[in-house]
């Protein structure tokens, strides 16, 4: 498992009965987590000091309950030789604007890009389903030119706010509100290529014009399509999944077959679960899976 254990402004304090107790900077949140199948006593004192609690409904969805929590606040993540800042705000379906387990992938991307740039390479990165920009900011902080694509105008706006807070306003980032599949198809027709590709596709979603995305129906063909955008000297291709059926072995196989079918150079492919350490118990909470294809 790849573990996001370098956080200072975030930690899981405890887990119990389908919920996780988290510290986000100065504030404590309780949010549901489907992986927490055990029920332990709430002995950690922070359970009684929570600032926000997301209650899941049996009918689907849920709602936030707040206790002296600001509308927005920020946390930092320390990269090996840089820092990125995230503006947080609780919004629909338990989210805050950051998936903290992705920090392990930010570190990976940052180090790969930084190493290539130190060897006098110019690196172009494509970040698809880019959300609020964690991977975009990590790549830009390392010195890459980044194209950030997400179907949600609100998420792209939020990512831009994070860029400003991170001191990266002058970084070469191209921001696009677009359907990721259609964007990739157009880039192939234009003959554009990228040295590194990052994607974090949702299990289900809609494009800006109502286009429906179902990961089980679309993901393999989309990976195969997107690999056509890799440059002649590719650096890496990183895919993340929160969908239960897409285990590390499945991600590995899809990456391998996509490269073979497009007659691309053989690569080293590693895939593992990603996770976050739990302060009280000392174990690691699984939070999805990632595959890293490197050359």
DRENDRENMI-33580 format. One record per residue: residue in three letters; x, y, z of N, C-alpha, C, O in turn. Coordinates in pm, whole numbers, plus 50000, padded with zeros to 5 digits. Example, Ala and Ser with C-alpha at 12.3 -4.5 7.8 and 13.67 -1.06 7.14 Angstrom:
2
ala513194943150780512304955050780513204967050780514244966850846/ser512854977550708513674989450714512905000350787513415011450804/
***
This chain:
295
unk500844988050000500005000050000500875012550000501885013350071/unk500465022349918501115035449923500375043850027499155045450019/unk501105049050124500495055650239500795070550237501955074550224/unk499775078650251499945093250257500205097250402499295101350474/unk501455095850443501805097750585502695109850610503355110750714/unk502715119250514503555131150532502765143650569503315154650570/unk501485142050598500665153550633501025159150771501355151650863/unk500945172350782501035178950912499705185650948499365186851066/unk498965190050847497705197150871496485188150864495355192950879/unk496685175350840495555166050834495945152950902497085148550892/unk494965146950971495165133351023493815127151057492855133951093/unk493775113751045492645106251097492965102951241493925095851270/unk492155108051332492395105951475491865092551523492485086151608/unk490725088351469490095075951516489065071751413488675079651327/unk488615059251422487565053951334486645045051416487085037951506/unk485355045351383484395036951454483015037651388482565048351347/unk482365026251379480945025451340480645032951210479715040951203/unk481455030251109481225036250978481635050650964481275057150866/unk482395055951062482805069951056484275071651088484885063351155/unk484845082651038486215086151072486245099951136485535109051094/unk487075101251237487275113651311488545120051257489625114351270/unk488425131851196489545137851125489875151751177488995159251220/unk491165154951173491605168651201492045175051070492965170351004/unk491375185951035491715193750917492245207250965491465216650983/unk493535208150985494085220351042493635221851186493935213351269/unk492915232651215492455235351351491065229751380490525231951489/unk490465222751284489065218751298488905203551290489645196651221/unk487895198751363487615184451371486325181351297485295187551323/unk486385171751205485205167351131484985152451153485925144851170/unk483715148551152483335134451153482605131751022481605138150991/unk483125122250945482535119050816482385104050800483175096450856/unk481395099650723481215085250701482305079450613482865086350527/unk482595066750634483555059650550483105045050538482995038150640/unk482835040150417482305026550400483275015550441482875004150461/unk484565018950454485565008950493485575006350644486124996350689/unk484995015350721485035013950867483875005150911482785010050940/unk484114992050915483074982250945483044978151091482214969951130/unk483934983651172484044979951313483384990651401483185002051359/unk483074986651522482464995851618483264995551746483224985751821/unk484005006251773484825007151894484365018951978483665027851929/unk484745018952103484345029752192484965043052150486105043552103/unk484205053752168484685067152133485495072752249485075082152318/unk486665067052270487495071652382488365083652347488835090652436/unk488585086152217489385097852180488615110452215487445111652178/unk489215119952287488485131952332487955140552219487005148152240/unk488535139552100488095148151989486695144751940486065153051874/unk486195132651970484825129351931483835139451992482795142251933/unk484175144752108483285154252177483615168752143482985177952196/unk484595170752055485005184352021484845187051871485495196051817/unk484005179551805483865180751660483275194151619482425199851689/unk483755199251506483245211651450482235209451338481495218451301/unk482225197351285481285194051178481065179151173481995171351196/unk479835175051142479495160751138478585158551018477505164351009/unk479025150050926478185146650812477395134150846477975123550872/unk476075135250846475185124150878474655118150748473975124950670/unk474965105650725474465098950605473035094350627472685089350734/unk472215095950524470815091750530470675077550474471345073950377/unk469815069550536469545055950485468875056350349468935046750274/unk468245067550319467575069050190468535073750080468155074949964/unk469805076350119470795081350024471145095850052470295103450099/unk472375099550024472805113150053472995115350202473365106150275/unk472745127450247472905130650387472955145650407472595153250317/unk473405149950526473465164250553474565167150656474955158450734/unk475045179650653476045184250748475375190250871474325196550862/unk475985188050985475645194851109476915201851156477965195551170/unk476825215051180478015222851211478005227751355476955230951412/unk479225228251413479425233251548480625242851545481765238551558/unk480365255751528481435265651529482505262651424483705262551454/unk482055260351301482965257851189482865269351090481755272951051/unk483985275351048483905286350950483445281250815483505269250787/unk482975290350733482525286650598483685281150515483515271650439/unk484865287250531486065282650460487265284050553487305292550641/unk488255275450530489535276650597490575269650510490215263650409/unk491825270150546492855264650459493815255550535494005256850656/unk494395246150459495465237650512496575237050408496355239550290/unk497785233750454498945232550366499385218050356499175210050446/unk500015215050241500705202250227502125205050183502355212050085/unk503075199450256504495201550228504995191050128505075179250159/unk505335195650008506005187249910507495186849945507925194250033/unk508295178449878509715177449914510455190749923511305192450011/unk510175200149834510835213249844509895224549806510315234549749/unk508615222749839507625232849807506415230649897506365221149975/unk505425239549885504225238549966503025242349882503085251949805/unk501925234849895500675238549828499585240349933499595233850038/unk498665249249903497615253049999496245250049941495985252549823/unk495375244650025494015241149984493005249250066493095249950188/unk492065255149997490955262050062489815252050079489305246649981/unk489415249650203488425239350233487065245550260486945256550313/unk486035238150224484665241650261483805229050246483795222850140/unk483105225250351482245213450342481135215750239480465226150242/unk480935206050150479845207350054479215193750034479475184450110/unk478375192549933477505180949918478235167649927479395166349887/unk477535157949980477995144249995479355143450064480295137450012/unk479445149350179480535147850278481875153950239482785154050322/unk482045159150118483355163350072483785176850129482955184850172/unk485105179150127485675191650177486475199050069486825210650088/unk486745192549958487565198549854488945192549841489725196649754/unk489275182849925490565176049918490365161249951489635157850043/unk491025152749875491145138649910492565136749963493495135149884/unk492755136750095494115137150151494975125150118496205126150117/unk494345113550091495145101750055495905103749925496885096849899/unk495445113249840496125115649714497505121949732498255123049635/unk497835125949852499155131949876500275122449835501335126949791/unk500055109449850501115100049809501345100649658502475098649612/unk500295103349581500455104949436501025118649401501755119949302/unk500705128949480501315142049457502825141149475503585146649396/unk503265134149580504705132549603505365125249487506435129149440/unk504715114549442505265106849329505415115749206506485116149145/unk504345122849169504385131349050505425142349062506205144848970/unk505435148849177506395159749201507825154849184508615161349116/unk508155143649244509525138449237509925134449096511045137149052/unk509005127849024509305123748886509535135948796510465136248716/unk508665145948810508785157948727510035165848763510775170248675/unk510275167548892511445175248937512735168748887513645175748843/unk512795155748893513995148648847514205150848697515335153048653/unk513115150248619513235152248475513645166648441514465168848352/unk513085176248512513425190248487514865193148527515535201248463/unk515335186748632516745188348671517685182748565518875185948565/unk517165174348476517955169048364517685176948237517935172248126/unk517175189248255516945198748146515845194548049515885198047931/unk514865187048098513695183948017512585193748047512455198548160/unk511775196747946510555204347966509405194247970509255186047879/unk508605194948074507575184748096506185190748083505845200648148/unk505375184347996503965187947981503115177348050503295165348028/unk502195181848133501345172848210499875175248177499445186748166/unk499135164548160497685165248143497025159148265497265147548298/unk496165166948332495445162148449493955161848416493325172248398/unk493405149748409492005147748370491145144448493491605137948586/unk489895149148491489005148248607489735154548726489885148448832/unk490185166748706491235172648790490745178648921491555182649004/unk489415179548942488825183149070489355196949116489365206449038/unk489795198049242490235211049294491745213149281492295222449340/unk492415204549204493755207849158494945203049239496045208049218/unk494775193449329495925188749406497055183949318498205187949336/unk496735175149221497775169849132498305180749038499485180949006/unk497425189648996497845200848911498865209648982499895213148925/unk498585213149106499475222049182500805215249213501855221649208/unk500765202249244502005195049271502885194849146504105196849155/unk502275192249030503045191948905503585205748870504725207148826/unk502755216048890503195229648859504305234048954505255240748913/unk504195230249082505235233849179506565227349143507625232749175/unk506515215849076507735209049034508335215248909509485212448874/unk507555223748840508085230648723507465226548590507965230648485/unk506405218748593505785214048468504805224248413504275232648486/unk504555223248282503435229948218502235220548231502315208948191/unk501125225448285500015216548318498735220848246498405232648241/unk498025211148192496675213148139495705206248234495765194048252/unk494815214048294493885209548397492495209048335491975219248290/unk491885197048334490575195448269489575189448368489835179148429/unk488435196148382487345190648463486035195748405485965206848351/unk484995187548416483705191248358482955201448441482005207648392/unk483355203448566482655212448657483315226248659484485227548697/unk482575236448620483095250148624483415254148768484405261148793/unk482575249648862482815253049002484105247149055484825253749129/unk484405234649017485635228149062486875234949003487885236549071/unk486785238748876487925245648813488145259148881489295263148902/unk487065266148914487205278748987487845276849123488675284849165/unk487455266249192488025262949323489515259949310490325264249392/unk489875252349206491285249149182492105261749159493245262749205/unk491525271549088492235284049065492465291549197493515297549217/unk491475290949287491655297049419492825290449492493635297349555/unk492905277349484494025270149547495355273949485496365274749554/unk495355276249354496575280549285497075293849343498255295449372/unk496145303449359496525316449413497055315049555498085320949589/unk496345307249638496765305449777498105298349787498835300149884/unk498445290449686499705283049685500865291149628501985286149620/unk500605303649588501655311849531502075307649393503225309749353/unk501145301549318501475296349185500725303649074500485298048967/unk500355316149100499575323849002500295325448868499655326548764/unk501625325448871502385327148747502805313948684503515313748584/unk502375302848743502745289648689502015287348556500895292048539/unk502645280248463502025277648332500955266748339501205255248305/unk499765270648385498645261348397497535265748302497145277448301/unk497045256448222495915259048133494665252948196494625240948222/unk493645261148221492435256748290491315254748189490995263848113/unk490715242848188489665239848091488455233448158488595223648232/unk487275239048132486025232648172485535224948050485075230847953/unk485645211748055485365203947935485085189447973485475184748080/unk484395182447885484225167947897485565161347865486125163847759/unk486065153147956487425147747940487565138947816488595139647748/unk486585130847786486675122147669486745130547541487585128047455/unk485865140347529485855148647408487135156747396487645158747285/unk487665161347510488915168847506490055160047455490825164247369/unk490155147747506491215138647462491075135647313492085135347241/unk489865133547266489655130847123490135142547038490765140546934/unk489835154747082490285166547007491795167747010492405171146908/unk492425165147123493875166247134494565156147042495605159146983/unk493985144347030494555134346939494485139546795495455138446720/unk493335145046758493205150446621494165161946596494675163546485/unk494425169946699495345181246685496805176946682497675184746643/unk497085164746724498465160046727499225164246851500455163546853/unk498515168846955499185172847079499555160747163498865150647162/unk500655161947235501105150947321501535156447457501765168447474/unk501625147247554502015150847691503025140747743502975128847709/unk503925145547826504955136847884504435129048004504935118348036/unk503425134448070502845127748186501345130048184500865140848153/unk500605119448219499145120148223498675115148359499125104848408/unk497755122648418497165119148547495655118748528495085127948470/unk495005108348578493545108348573492965102048699493505092448753/unk491855107848744491155103048864489665102548831488885110648882/unk489265093048747487885092948697486875089348806487145080848891/unk485705095748804484665092448900483975079348862484055074948748/unk483305073348959482525061248929481365064648838480995056848750/unk480785076348860479665080948779479705096148773480015102748873/unk479395101648659479395116148648478735120848521478375112848434/unk478595134148511478025140248391478955151248342479555158548422/unk479065152448211479865162948151479125176148152477975176748197/unk479745186948103479135200248107477865201248024477065210348046/unk477645192147929476435192147847475565179947877474755175747795/unk475745174247998474915163048039475435149447996474735139448012/unk476645148847941477205135947899477345126648020477855130648124/unk476905114348005476935104748116478215096648112478615091648007/unk478865095348228480075087348243479805076348346479485079248461/unk479945063848304479895052448396481215045248384481565040248277/unk481965044748492483355040148484483465025848433484365022648356/unk482545017048476482665003048433482415001448284482894991748224/unk481675010748223481405010048078482485016847995482665013647878/unk483205026148055484035035247976485525034848004486315039147919/unk485945029948121487305032648165488375026348077489375032848046/unk488195013748035489265007347958489465014347824490595017447785/unk488365016947753488475023647623489055037647639489775042547552/unk488735044147752489265057747774490755057447803491495065947753/unk491215047747882492655046547906493375043947774494405050147744/unk492825034747695493435031447566493485043747475494475045847405/unk492425051647478492385063947398493425073947447494155079847367/unk493495075747579494345086147636495825083047621496645092147609/unk496195070247620497605066847601498135071647467499345072947448/unk497235074247372497665079447242498225093647253498875098547160/unk497985100347367498505113947386499895114147448500475124847467/unk500445102547481501785102247540502845106447438502755102847321/unk503815113847484504885118647397505835107147361505685095847410/unk506815110247276507785099947236508705095947351509285085147350/unk508835104747450509615101647569508735103247693508915112747771/unk507785094247712506855095847824507555094447959508535087247974/unk507015101648056507555101248190506735091948279507275082748341/unk505425094348286504565085348363503095087148322502705097148262/unk502315077048356500855077248342500315072348475500605061048516/unk499525080648542499005077048674497485076948669496865086748626/unk496895066048713495435065248720495025061348862495615052548923/unk494005068248912493495065349046492035061149036491315065748948/unk491615052449127490225047849127489715046049268490405040849356/unk488465050649288487765048149414486645037849394485865035349485/unk486575031949275485535022249244485975008449292487065003849258/unk485135001849369485494989249435485974978749336486934971649365/unk485334977649221485694967249125487024969249057487554959848998/unk487574981149064488844983948997489994982249095490584992049142/unk490294969749126491384966449217492724969149150492774970949028/unk493824969649228495134972349168495474963249050496034967848950/unk495144950349060495434941248950494684944748823495214943148713/unk493454949448837492654953448721493254965848656493344966648533/unk493674975548738494314987548683495584984048608495854989548501/unk496374974948666497624970648601497354964548465498014967948366/unk496374955648460496064948748334495584958548228495984957648112/unk494704967948267494194977748170495324986448116495344989447996/unk496244990648201497364998748156498244990748060498634995647954/unk498554978348097499424969948015498804967647876499484969147774/unk497534964047872496874961147745496754973847659496874973247537/unk496514985247723496394997747648497705001247579497705005547463/unk498814999547649500115002347588500404992747474500924996747370/unk500074979947494500314969947390499484972847265499994972247153/unk498214975947283497334978047169497704990547090497484991246969/unk498285000247158498735012347089500195011747047500765021647000/unk500814999947066502204997647027503155008147087504035013347020/unk502935011047216503775020547288504885013147361504785001147384/unk505955020347398507085013747465506665006747593505795011547666/unk507284995447620507014988247745507384996947864508325004847857/unk506634995547971506845004048088506814995548214506384984048214/unk507295001548320507174995448453505834999648512505565011648524/unk504994990148548503664993248600503554987748742503734975848766/unk503264996748836503004992848974501614997449011501195008448974/unk500884989249082499564993049128499364987949270499714976649303/unk498814996649353498594993149493497375000649546496895010149483/unk496884996349662495925004449736496645016949786497865016749806/unk495895027549806496425039249875495675040650008494525036550020/unk496345046350107495715046850238496205058150325497175065050293/unk495515059850438495845070150536496035063650673495235055150712/unk497095067350745497295061850879496245067050977495785078450967/unk495885058451072494925062251177495695064051307496345054851355/unk495615076051363496425079851479496235070451597497225065451651/unk494995067951637494735060651762495105045851753495715040351844/unk494715039551643494895025051632496235020951572496715009951597/unk496835029951492498105026651429497975018951299498985016051235/unk496745015651257496625008651130496385018651018496325030751043/unk496255013650894496095022250778494725019750716494355008350690/unk493985030550692492655029450633492775029450481493275039250424/unk492315018850412492355018650266491435029350207490335031550258/unk491895035950099491135046950040491125046349888491135056849824/unk491105034649830491105033649685492375027049634493115021049711/unk492605028149504493765021849440494325030749333493605038549271/unk495625029549310496305037249205497245028249127497785018549180/unk497435031649000498435025048917499375035648862498955046348817/unk500665032648867501695041848817502495034848708503165024848733/unk502405040348589503145034848475504305044448447504085056148418/unk505525039448455506695048148440507655042748334507715030748308/unk508405052248273509395048548171510775053248213511745051048140/
***
